[in-house]
Amino acid sequence: MTADLVFASLLNPPVLFFFLGMVAEWVGSDLYVPHPPPRLFSL
């Protein structure tokens, strides 16, 4: 794997949101998703 490929995959929005969620949990943020969107995503 080249560094460009790794860098491009880390900038993928789902990956960024995953790491943002991990960081938010680690720092103790009270970040939450309102009720309707998770229900919509599960469909």
PDB file with SEQRES, HELIX, SHEET and CRYST1 records, atoms N, CA, C and O in Angstrom:
SEQRES   1 A   43  MET THR ALA ASP LEU VAL PHE ALA SER LEU LEU ASN PRO          
SEQRES   2 A   43  PRO VAL LEU PHE PHE PHE LEU GLY MET VAL ALA GLU TRP          
SEQRES   3 A   43  VAL GLY SER ASP LEU TYR VAL PRO HIS PRO PRO PRO ARG          
SEQRES   4 A   43  LEU PHE SER LEU                                              
HELIX    1 AA1 ALA A    3  LEU A   10  1                                   8    
HELIX    2 AA2 PRO A   13  TRP A   26  1                                  14    
HELIX    3 AA3 PRO A   36  SER A   42  1                                   7    
CRYST1    1.000    1.000    1.000  90.00  90.00  90.00 P 1           1          
ATOM      1  N   MET A   1       0.826  -1.178   0.000  1.00  0.00           N  
ATOM      2  CA  MET A   1       0.000   0.000   0.000  1.00  0.00           C  
ATOM      3  C   MET A   1       0.874   1.248   0.000  1.00  0.00           C  
ATOM      4  O   MET A   1       1.867   1.333   0.723  1.00  0.00           O  
ATOM      5  N   THR A   2       0.495   2.180  -0.800  1.00  0.00           N  
ATOM      6  CA  THR A   2       1.238   3.431  -0.810  1.00  0.00           C  
ATOM      7  C   THR A   2       0.636   4.399   0.202  1.00  0.00           C  
ATOM      8  O   THR A   2      -0.505   4.237   0.634  1.00  0.00           O  
ATOM      9  N   ALA A   3       1.404   5.387   0.565  1.00  0.00           N  
ATOM     10  CA  ALA A   3       0.936   6.375   1.537  1.00  0.00           C  
ATOM     11  C   ALA A   3      -0.240   7.173   0.992  1.00  0.00           C  
ATOM     12  O   ALA A   3      -1.119   7.578   1.752  1.00  0.00           O  
ATOM     13  N   ASP A   4      -0.265   7.403  -0.318  1.00  0.00           N  
ATOM     14  CA  ASP A   4      -1.382   8.141  -0.918  1.00  0.00           C  
ATOM     15  C   ASP A   4      -2.694   7.381  -0.765  1.00  0.00           C  
ATOM     16  O   ASP A   4      -3.732   7.983  -0.491  1.00  0.00           O  
ATOM     17  N   LEU A   5      -2.653   6.080  -0.938  1.00  0.00           N  
ATOM     18  CA  LEU A   5      -3.854   5.263  -0.809  1.00  0.00           C  
ATOM     19  C   LEU A   5      -4.353   5.257   0.634  1.00  0.00           C  
ATOM     20  O   LEU A   5      -5.556   5.361   0.875  1.00  0.00           O  
ATOM     21  N   VAL A   6      -3.446   5.137   1.583  1.00  0.00           N  
ATOM     22  CA  VAL A   6      -3.821   5.152   2.996  1.00  0.00           C  
ATOM     23  C   VAL A   6      -4.403   6.511   3.370  1.00  0.00           C  
ATOM     24  O   VAL A   6      -5.421   6.582   4.059  1.00  0.00           O  
ATOM     25  N   PHE A   7      -3.766   7.584   2.923  1.00  0.00           N  
ATOM     26  CA  PHE A   7      -4.243   8.934   3.219  1.00  0.00           C  
ATOM     27  C   PHE A   7      -5.616   9.173   2.605  1.00  0.00           C  
ATOM     28  O   PHE A   7      -6.480   9.774   3.243  1.00  0.00           O  
ATOM     29  N   ALA A   8      -5.830   8.712   1.381  1.00  0.00           N  
ATOM     30  CA  ALA A   8      -7.127   8.891   0.719  1.00  0.00           C  
ATOM     31  C   ALA A   8      -8.224   8.113   1.433  1.00  0.00           C  
ATOM     32  O   ALA A   8      -9.351   8.596   1.548  1.00  0.00           O  
ATOM     33  N   SER A   9      -7.910   6.925   1.910  1.00  0.00           N  
ATOM     34  CA  SER A   9      -8.939   6.144   2.596  1.00  0.00           C  
ATOM     35  C   SER A   9      -9.246   6.710   3.974  1.00  0.00           C  
ATOM     36  O   SER A   9     -10.369   6.560   4.455  1.00  0.00           O  
ATOM     37  N   LEU A  10      -8.288   7.350   4.620  1.00  0.00           N  
ATOM     38  CA  LEU A  10      -8.544   7.969   5.917  1.00  0.00           C  
ATOM     39  C   LEU A  10      -9.391   9.228   5.782  1.00  0.00           C  
ATOM     40  O   LEU A  10     -10.036   9.643   6.745  1.00  0.00           O  
ATOM     41  N   LEU A  11      -9.398   9.836   4.610  1.00  0.00           N  
ATOM     42  CA  LEU A  11     -10.207  11.029   4.387  1.00  0.00           C  
ATOM     43  C   LEU A  11     -11.616  10.701   3.901  1.00  0.00           C  
ATOM     44  O   LEU A  11     -12.391  11.604   3.584  1.00  0.00           O  
ATOM     45  N   ASN A  12     -11.943   9.435   3.842  1.00  0.00           N  
ATOM     46  CA  ASN A  12     -13.274   9.001   3.461  1.00  0.00           C  
ATOM     47  C   ASN A  12     -14.253   9.425   4.573  1.00  0.00           C  
ATOM     48  O   ASN A  12     -13.978   9.157   5.743  1.00  0.00           O  
ATOM     49  N   PRO A  13     -15.383  10.078   4.251  1.00  0.00           N  
ATOM     50  CA  PRO A  13     -16.285  10.591   5.297  1.00  0.00           C  
ATOM     51  C   PRO A  13     -16.742   9.559   6.327  1.00  0.00           C  
ATOM     52  O   PRO A  13     -16.738   9.886   7.514  1.00  0.00           O  
ATOM     53  N   PRO A  14     -17.136   8.337   5.959  1.00  0.00           N  
ATOM     54  CA  PRO A  14     -17.528   7.394   7.015  1.00  0.00           C  
ATOM     55  C   PRO A  14     -16.390   7.084   7.991  1.00  0.00           C  
ATOM     56  O   PRO A  14     -16.623   6.919   9.188  1.00  0.00           O  
ATOM     57  N   VAL A  15     -15.184   7.008   7.487  1.00  0.00           N  
ATOM     58  CA  VAL A  15     -14.034   6.745   8.357  1.00  0.00           C  
ATOM     59  C   VAL A  15     -13.796   7.942   9.277  1.00  0.00           C  
ATOM     60  O   VAL A  15     -13.511   7.770  10.462  1.00  0.00           O  
ATOM     61  N   LEU A  16     -13.914   9.151   8.732  1.00  0.00           N  
ATOM     62  CA  LEU A  16     -13.739  10.347   9.554  1.00  0.00           C  
ATOM     63  C   LEU A  16     -14.796  10.422  10.656  1.00  0.00           C  
ATOM     64  O   LEU A  16     -14.473  10.765  11.793  1.00  0.00           O  
ATOM     65  N   PHE A  17     -16.055  10.106  10.335  1.00  0.00           N  
ATOM     66  CA  PHE A  17     -17.107  10.127  11.346  1.00  0.00           C  
ATOM     67  C   PHE A  17     -16.886   9.060  12.410  1.00  0.00           C  
ATOM     68  O   PHE A  17     -17.180   9.285  13.584  1.00  0.00           O  
ATOM     69  N   PHE A  18     -16.372   7.905  12.010  1.00  0.00           N  
ATOM     70  CA  PHE A  18     -16.061   6.853  12.970  1.00  0.00           C  
ATOM     71  C   PHE A  18     -15.015   7.332  13.965  1.00  0.00           C  
ATOM     72  O   PHE A  18     -15.185   7.180  15.174  1.00  0.00           O  
ATOM     73  N   PHE A  19     -13.927   7.913  13.453  1.00  0.00           N  
ATOM     74  CA  PHE A  19     -12.882   8.396  14.345  1.00  0.00           C  
ATOM     75  C   PHE A  19     -13.340   9.591  15.167  1.00  0.00           C  
ATOM     76  O   PHE A  19     -12.915   9.745  16.312  1.00  0.00           O  
ATOM     77  N   LEU A  20     -14.197  10.439  14.609  1.00  0.00           N  
ATOM     78  CA  LEU A  20     -14.755  11.551  15.370  1.00  0.00           C  
ATOM     79  C   LEU A  20     -15.586  11.028  16.538  1.00  0.00           C  
ATOM     80  O   LEU A  20     -15.518  11.572  17.641  1.00  0.00           O  
ATOM     81  N   GLY A  21     -16.365   9.980  16.305  1.00  0.00           N  
ATOM     82  CA  GLY A  21     -17.140   9.376  17.385  1.00  0.00           C  
ATOM     83  C   GLY A  21     -16.256   8.775  18.455  1.00  0.00           C  
ATOM     84  O   GLY A  21     -16.553   8.878  19.645  1.00  0.00           O  
ATOM     85  N   MET A  22     -15.168   8.145  18.036  1.00  0.00           N  
ATOM     86  CA  MET A  22     -14.242   7.568  19.007  1.00  0.00           C  
ATOM     87  C   MET A  22     -13.599   8.669  19.858  1.00  0.00           C  
ATOM     88  O   MET A  22     -13.483   8.528  21.075  1.00  0.00           O  
ATOM     89  N   VAL A  23     -13.187   9.753  19.220  1.00  0.00           N  
ATOM     90  CA  VAL A  23     -12.567  10.868  19.946  1.00  0.00           C  
ATOM     91  C   VAL A  23     -13.583  11.517  20.881  1.00  0.00           C  
ATOM     92  O   VAL A  23     -13.252  11.858  22.016  1.00  0.00           O  
ATOM     93  N   ALA A  24     -14.818  11.689  20.410  1.00  0.00           N  
ATOM     94  CA  ALA A  24     -15.849  12.303  21.249  1.00  0.00           C  
ATOM     95  C   ALA A  24     -16.118  11.437  22.480  1.00  0.00           C  
ATOM     96  O   ALA A  24     -16.301  11.970  23.574  1.00  0.00           O  
ATOM     97  N   GLU A  25     -16.143  10.140  22.325  1.00  0.00           N  
ATOM     98  CA  GLU A  25     -16.338   9.244  23.472  1.00  0.00           C  
ATOM     99  C   GLU A  25     -15.147   9.308  24.417  1.00  0.00           C  
ATOM    100  O   GLU A  25     -15.307   9.288  25.637  1.00  0.00           O  
ATOM    101  N   TRP A  26     -13.969   9.385  23.850  1.00  0.00           N  
ATOM    102  CA  TRP A  26     -12.741   9.393  24.652  1.00  0.00           C  
ATOM    103  C   TRP A  26     -12.639  10.642  25.509  1.00  0.00           C  
ATOM    104  O   TRP A  26     -12.194  10.571  26.655  1.00  0.00           O  
ATOM    105  N   VAL A  27     -13.050  11.801  24.963  1.00  0.00           N  
ATOM    106  CA  VAL A  27     -12.964  13.040  25.729  1.00  0.00           C  
ATOM    107  C   VAL A  27     -14.181  13.244  26.630  1.00  0.00           C  
ATOM    108  O   VAL A  27     -14.231  14.222  27.376  1.00  0.00           O  
ATOM    109  N   GLY A  28     -15.149  12.354  26.578  1.00  0.00           N  
ATOM    110  CA  GLY A  28     -16.305  12.438  27.464  1.00  0.00           C  
ATOM    111  C   GLY A  28     -17.381  13.385  26.989  1.00  0.00           C  
ATOM    112  O   GLY A  28     -18.120  13.935  27.806  1.00  0.00           O  
ATOM    113  N   SER A  29     -17.486  13.587  25.702  1.00  0.00           N  
ATOM    114  CA  SER A  29     -18.497  14.473  25.151  1.00  0.00           C  
ATOM    115  C   SER A  29     -19.887  13.852  25.313  1.00  0.00           C  
ATOM    116  O   SER A  29     -20.027  12.630  25.332  1.00  0.00           O  
ATOM    117  N   ASP A  30     -20.903  14.694  25.429  1.00  0.00           N  
ATOM    118  CA  ASP A  30     -22.268  14.196  25.514  1.00  0.00           C  
ATOM    119  C   ASP A  30     -22.937  14.238  24.129  1.00  0.00           C  
ATOM    120  O   ASP A  30     -24.126  14.534  24.003  1.00  0.00           O  
ATOM    121  N   LEU A  31     -22.157  13.941  23.124  1.00  0.00           N  
ATOM    122  CA  LEU A  31     -22.629  13.917  21.743  1.00  0.00           C  
ATOM    123  C   LEU A  31     -23.673  12.821  21.570  1.00  0.00           C  
ATOM    124  O   LEU A  31     -23.461  11.693  22.014  1.00  0.00           O  
ATOM    125  N   TYR A  32     -24.785  13.133  20.940  1.00  0.00           N  
ATOM    126  CA  TYR A  32     -25.813  12.137  20.688  1.00  0.00           C  
ATOM    127  C   TYR A  32     -26.479  12.423  19.354  1.00  0.00           C  
ATOM    128  O   TYR A  32     -26.404  13.536  18.833  1.00  0.00           O  
ATOM    129  N   VAL A  33     -27.124  11.418  18.813  1.00  0.00           N  
ATOM    130  CA  VAL A  33     -27.868  11.550  17.564  1.00  0.00           C  
ATOM    131  C   VAL A  33     -29.347  11.574  17.928  1.00  0.00           C  
ATOM    132  O   VAL A  33     -29.808  10.669  18.624  1.00  0.00           O  
ATOM    133  N   PRO A  34     -30.112  12.576  17.485  1.00  0.00           N  
ATOM    134  CA  PRO A  34     -31.537  12.624  17.796  1.00  0.00           C  
ATOM    135  C   PRO A  34     -32.258  11.356  17.318  1.00  0.00           C  
ATOM    136  O   PRO A  34     -31.759  10.644  16.447  1.00  0.00           O  
ATOM    137  N   HIS A  35     -33.397  11.092  17.878  1.00  0.00           N  
ATOM    138  CA  HIS A  35     -34.093   9.821  17.669  1.00  0.00           C  
ATOM    139  C   HIS A  35     -34.451   9.477  16.209  1.00  0.00           C  
ATOM    140  O   HIS A  35     -34.171   8.349  15.803  1.00  0.00           O  
ATOM    141  N   PRO A  36     -35.043  10.358  15.398  1.00  0.00           N  
ATOM    142  CA  PRO A  36     -35.471   9.935  14.051  1.00  0.00           C  
ATOM    143  C   PRO A  36     -34.364   9.466  13.091  1.00  0.00           C  
ATOM    144  O   PRO A  36     -34.573   8.468  12.402  1.00  0.00           O  
ATOM    145  N   PRO A  37     -33.196  10.131  13.004  1.00  0.00           N  
ATOM    146  CA  PRO A  37     -32.204   9.666  12.022  1.00  0.00           C  
ATOM    147  C   PRO A  37     -31.722   8.226  12.211  1.00  0.00           C  
ATOM    148  O   PRO A  37     -31.623   7.514  11.211  1.00  0.00           O  
ATOM    149  N   PRO A  38     -31.414   7.745  13.421  1.00  0.00           N  
ATOM    150  CA  PRO A  38     -30.972   6.347  13.518  1.00  0.00           C  
ATOM    151  C   PRO A  38     -32.050   5.375  13.047  1.00  0.00           C  
ATOM    152  O   PRO A  38     -31.752   4.333  12.462  1.00  0.00           O  
ATOM    153  N   ARG A  39     -33.289   5.727  13.307  1.00  0.00           N  
ATOM    154  CA  ARG A  39     -34.392   4.879  12.838  1.00  0.00           C  
ATOM    155  C   ARG A  39     -34.443   4.860  11.313  1.00  0.00           C  
ATOM    156  O   ARG A  39     -34.681   3.815  10.707  1.00  0.00           O  
ATOM    157  N   LEU A  40     -34.221   6.008  10.702  1.00  0.00           N  
ATOM    158  CA  LEU A  40     -34.204   6.101   9.245  1.00  0.00           C  
ATOM    159  C   LEU A  40     -33.038   5.311   8.664  1.00  0.00           C  
ATOM    160  O   LEU A  40     -33.195   4.614   7.662  1.00  0.00           O  
ATOM    161  N   PHE A  41     -31.862   5.418   9.296  1.00  0.00           N  
ATOM    162  CA  PHE A  41     -30.673   4.708   8.802  1.00  0.00           C  
ATOM    163  C   PHE A  41     -30.811   3.203   8.934  1.00  0.00           C  
ATOM    164  O   PHE A  41     -30.242   2.459   8.135  1.00  0.00           O  
ATOM    165  N   SER A  42     -31.564   2.736   9.936  1.00  0.00           N  
ATOM    166  CA  SER A  42     -31.705   1.302  10.122  1.00  0.00           C  
ATOM    167  C   SER A  42     -32.620   0.678   9.074  1.00  0.00           C  
ATOM    168  O   SER A  42     -32.574  -0.532   8.854  1.00  0.00           O  
ATOM    169  N   LEU A  43     -33.441   1.483   8.433  1.00  0.00           N  
ATOM    170  CA  LEU A  43     -34.320   0.942   7.390  1.00  0.00           C  
ATOM    171  C   LEU A  43     -33.483   0.663   6.174  1.00  0.00           C  
ATOM    172  O   LEU A  43     -34.004   0.200   5.159  1.00  0.00           O  
TER     173      LEU A  43                                                      
END                                                                             
